[in-house]
């Protein structure tokens, strides 16, 4: 049974007089996607075997049948549970047998019925039924008002609906019976089968009319909106066609008259480029508006050049050009291993990042479909039935990675490796020293020489909208009266906002959500908190001597050989020579100085080969002074601790860890006081005060004569006086130096220490343990004293370093002094 047009018989009085009596038992004919209402005449096609048997049976008797819509249209054949319980008793007026065995019926609905129970299901459904007359519960006036309201709405809907004959509007006005008119509108108005069944099941005529008013109003609103959309589209097409025709005619006239000039040809070329650029709608409107202005301006006008430059930028930007390939995690892992030695934690996090991005990109289409469904949910629907409003935002929301570490540890090269692994272009801009917000957002076009910001400029050079974009030195952003660049970066690095980033020069949104931003910094201390909150910090610490040796052998030496035109067989540098370069010619957390020293050796060998002095050579450790002159760094820890009052501390700097010496001495003075020198910050000065107070208050307990401080000036100095120093981690070092000079006992020259001190002598935890331990290892220290609560941080220290050093975790200053001070008692001098 198929969905077919339904007409309602208008002669209700004649039909009422001639309606046959409805028996209590009727065969039931299920209808698919069709509801036949009382007094409606409808053609029905019957094709199922048992439905054909049903029709043959009723045609031999009274030709009466119960027409009931299927609740589940897919059910074949439909059972009692698959159909509604309210339907229409109908009479078959006409039957036509088609060649394919199907039957075409013309039926007319008689009365509304309700199924009480089913008497048989084979060979077809037979049910006990009862007629269910419609009720009138309101007064005549209210009923007539509802009928007239529905009639006016139906009259407006008929001209907008092709499926409804226009004559029905006039016919409906002549139907005075509200029940019949309601069934007419229900039968002819386009609506889903469940809605039409709902109208049929309503008992009160008033309720039928009210529900139909709601349905017709909604359908009318949809039809009017469709007509408006079609009209607007036609107007736009007509306007565009008219402009195109007029423009072509103007060109033809100008060509005939020989008046076409270079400016017009240039403007036409710009127009063609804008058409081909596939600009977003807002950018397209702005570009063509400026092009219209350009057409009206003389070439000598100052604005002509400004607009022309602006349009050149609009044409050349990669609005929809992408180069990214599908992410292959196996290939990405291979690329990271090829380009970087060790850094396993960093590599794992990058691979996790790429894996999440791969899954999000693969499932973005599904989430977009959910978002489109959400837009169709009516406002009055419960919130629980609506899809999440932030589905697409969640796709865009992903962490912005920020590599933090000392110079030369491979932050920039990691970004290049990520770009290579993803098949994208790599773009880098340095933000160090940038203090003008316009460097990020661009300048207004009203200024002479105005340009877009550095982000847009870099994307233009990259010629793609999805590069890997590295923002280098983000911790060195400046701030001035020209604005705060860090505040401008908040929008750039926020995935919820950067898809509509507006450069001041362009004046239209540019989608940055496809760009993979990566930041680098030497320290997080100078990064503003709101900006830091948008980034995930990945720390890259310094390398050990063994790691530097592997990096030099696998990456730096081959790179320098290629850069200086040498073949691998022409120069060999032994491991002993590389180790000596690392120990005596460089002292850094990264490998930049190491690469420069290796480059110096390679250049000297290249000169010897070019002059014909040698054809190939091997550089040994003892030959390095011939290539690099005298060593630059020596083990000075043993030499510097030659008297009481000198202690070795460990400090963290943006360039990695470093060894810090603290010197203390005492001298007679008019008043007891503490003198601090060495360009110390406030926190470090307070640590010195706390250290002296602790030693003086616990002198007897520490084996120090309390009278030694009477009438003395205590002077604490931290060498490298031109370098600012601050932080609490030198507290235990100051305690050790003061206790050493007061007791006359030397501090062990193979011991270095770090930790904050309190007035009670408690040693509190500090940061940067990995960098400090590596600095101690580079300086030849054998024992490291650190706070006990920092002991778990030793897991970050490379295994070969942990095996070479002895670690002494302490919780009190007495434990520090017991390890750091020697037993020998010397005169303080």
Secondary structure, DSSP 8 states (H G I E B T S, - for coil): -----EEE-S-HHHHHHH-----SEEEEEEESS----TTEEEEEEE-SHHHHHHHHHHHTTT-EEEEEEBSSTT-SS--GGGB-SEEEEEEEEEEEE-TTS-EEEEEEEEEEEEEEEEEE-SSS-EEEEEE---B--S-HHHHHHHHHHHHHHHHHHHTT-TTS-THHHHHHHT---HHHHHHHHHHHS---HHHHHHHHH--BHHHHHHHHHHHHHHHHHHHHHHHHHHHHHHHHHHHHHHHHHHHHHHHHHHHHHT---HHHHHHHHHHHHHHHTT--HHHHHHHHHHHHHHHHS-TTSHHHHHHHHHHHHHHHS-SS--------HHHHHHHHHHH-SS-HHHHHHHHHHHHHHHHHHHHHHHHHHHHHHHHHS-TTS-GGGS--TTHHHHHH---EEEEEE-TTSSHHHHHHHHHHHHT--EEEEE-TT---THHHH---TTSTT----HHHHHHHHHT-SS-EEEEETGGG--EETTEEHHHHHHHHT-TTTGGGEE-TTT-SEE--TTSEEEEEES-STTS-HHHHHTEEEEEE----HHHHHHHIIIIIHHHHHHHTT--GGGEEE-HHHHHHIIIII---SSSHHHHHHHHHHHHHHHHHHHTTS-S-EEE-GGGHHHHH-S-S----HHHH--STTEEEEEEEETTEEEEEEEEEEEEE-SS-EEEEESSB-HHHHHHHHHHHHHHHHTTTTTT--GGGGTTEEEEEEES-TTS-B--STTHHHHHHHHHHHHHT--B-TTEEE--EE-TT-BEE--S-HHHHHHHHHHTT--EEEEEGGGGGGGGGS-HHHHHHSEEEEESBHHHHHHHHB-S------
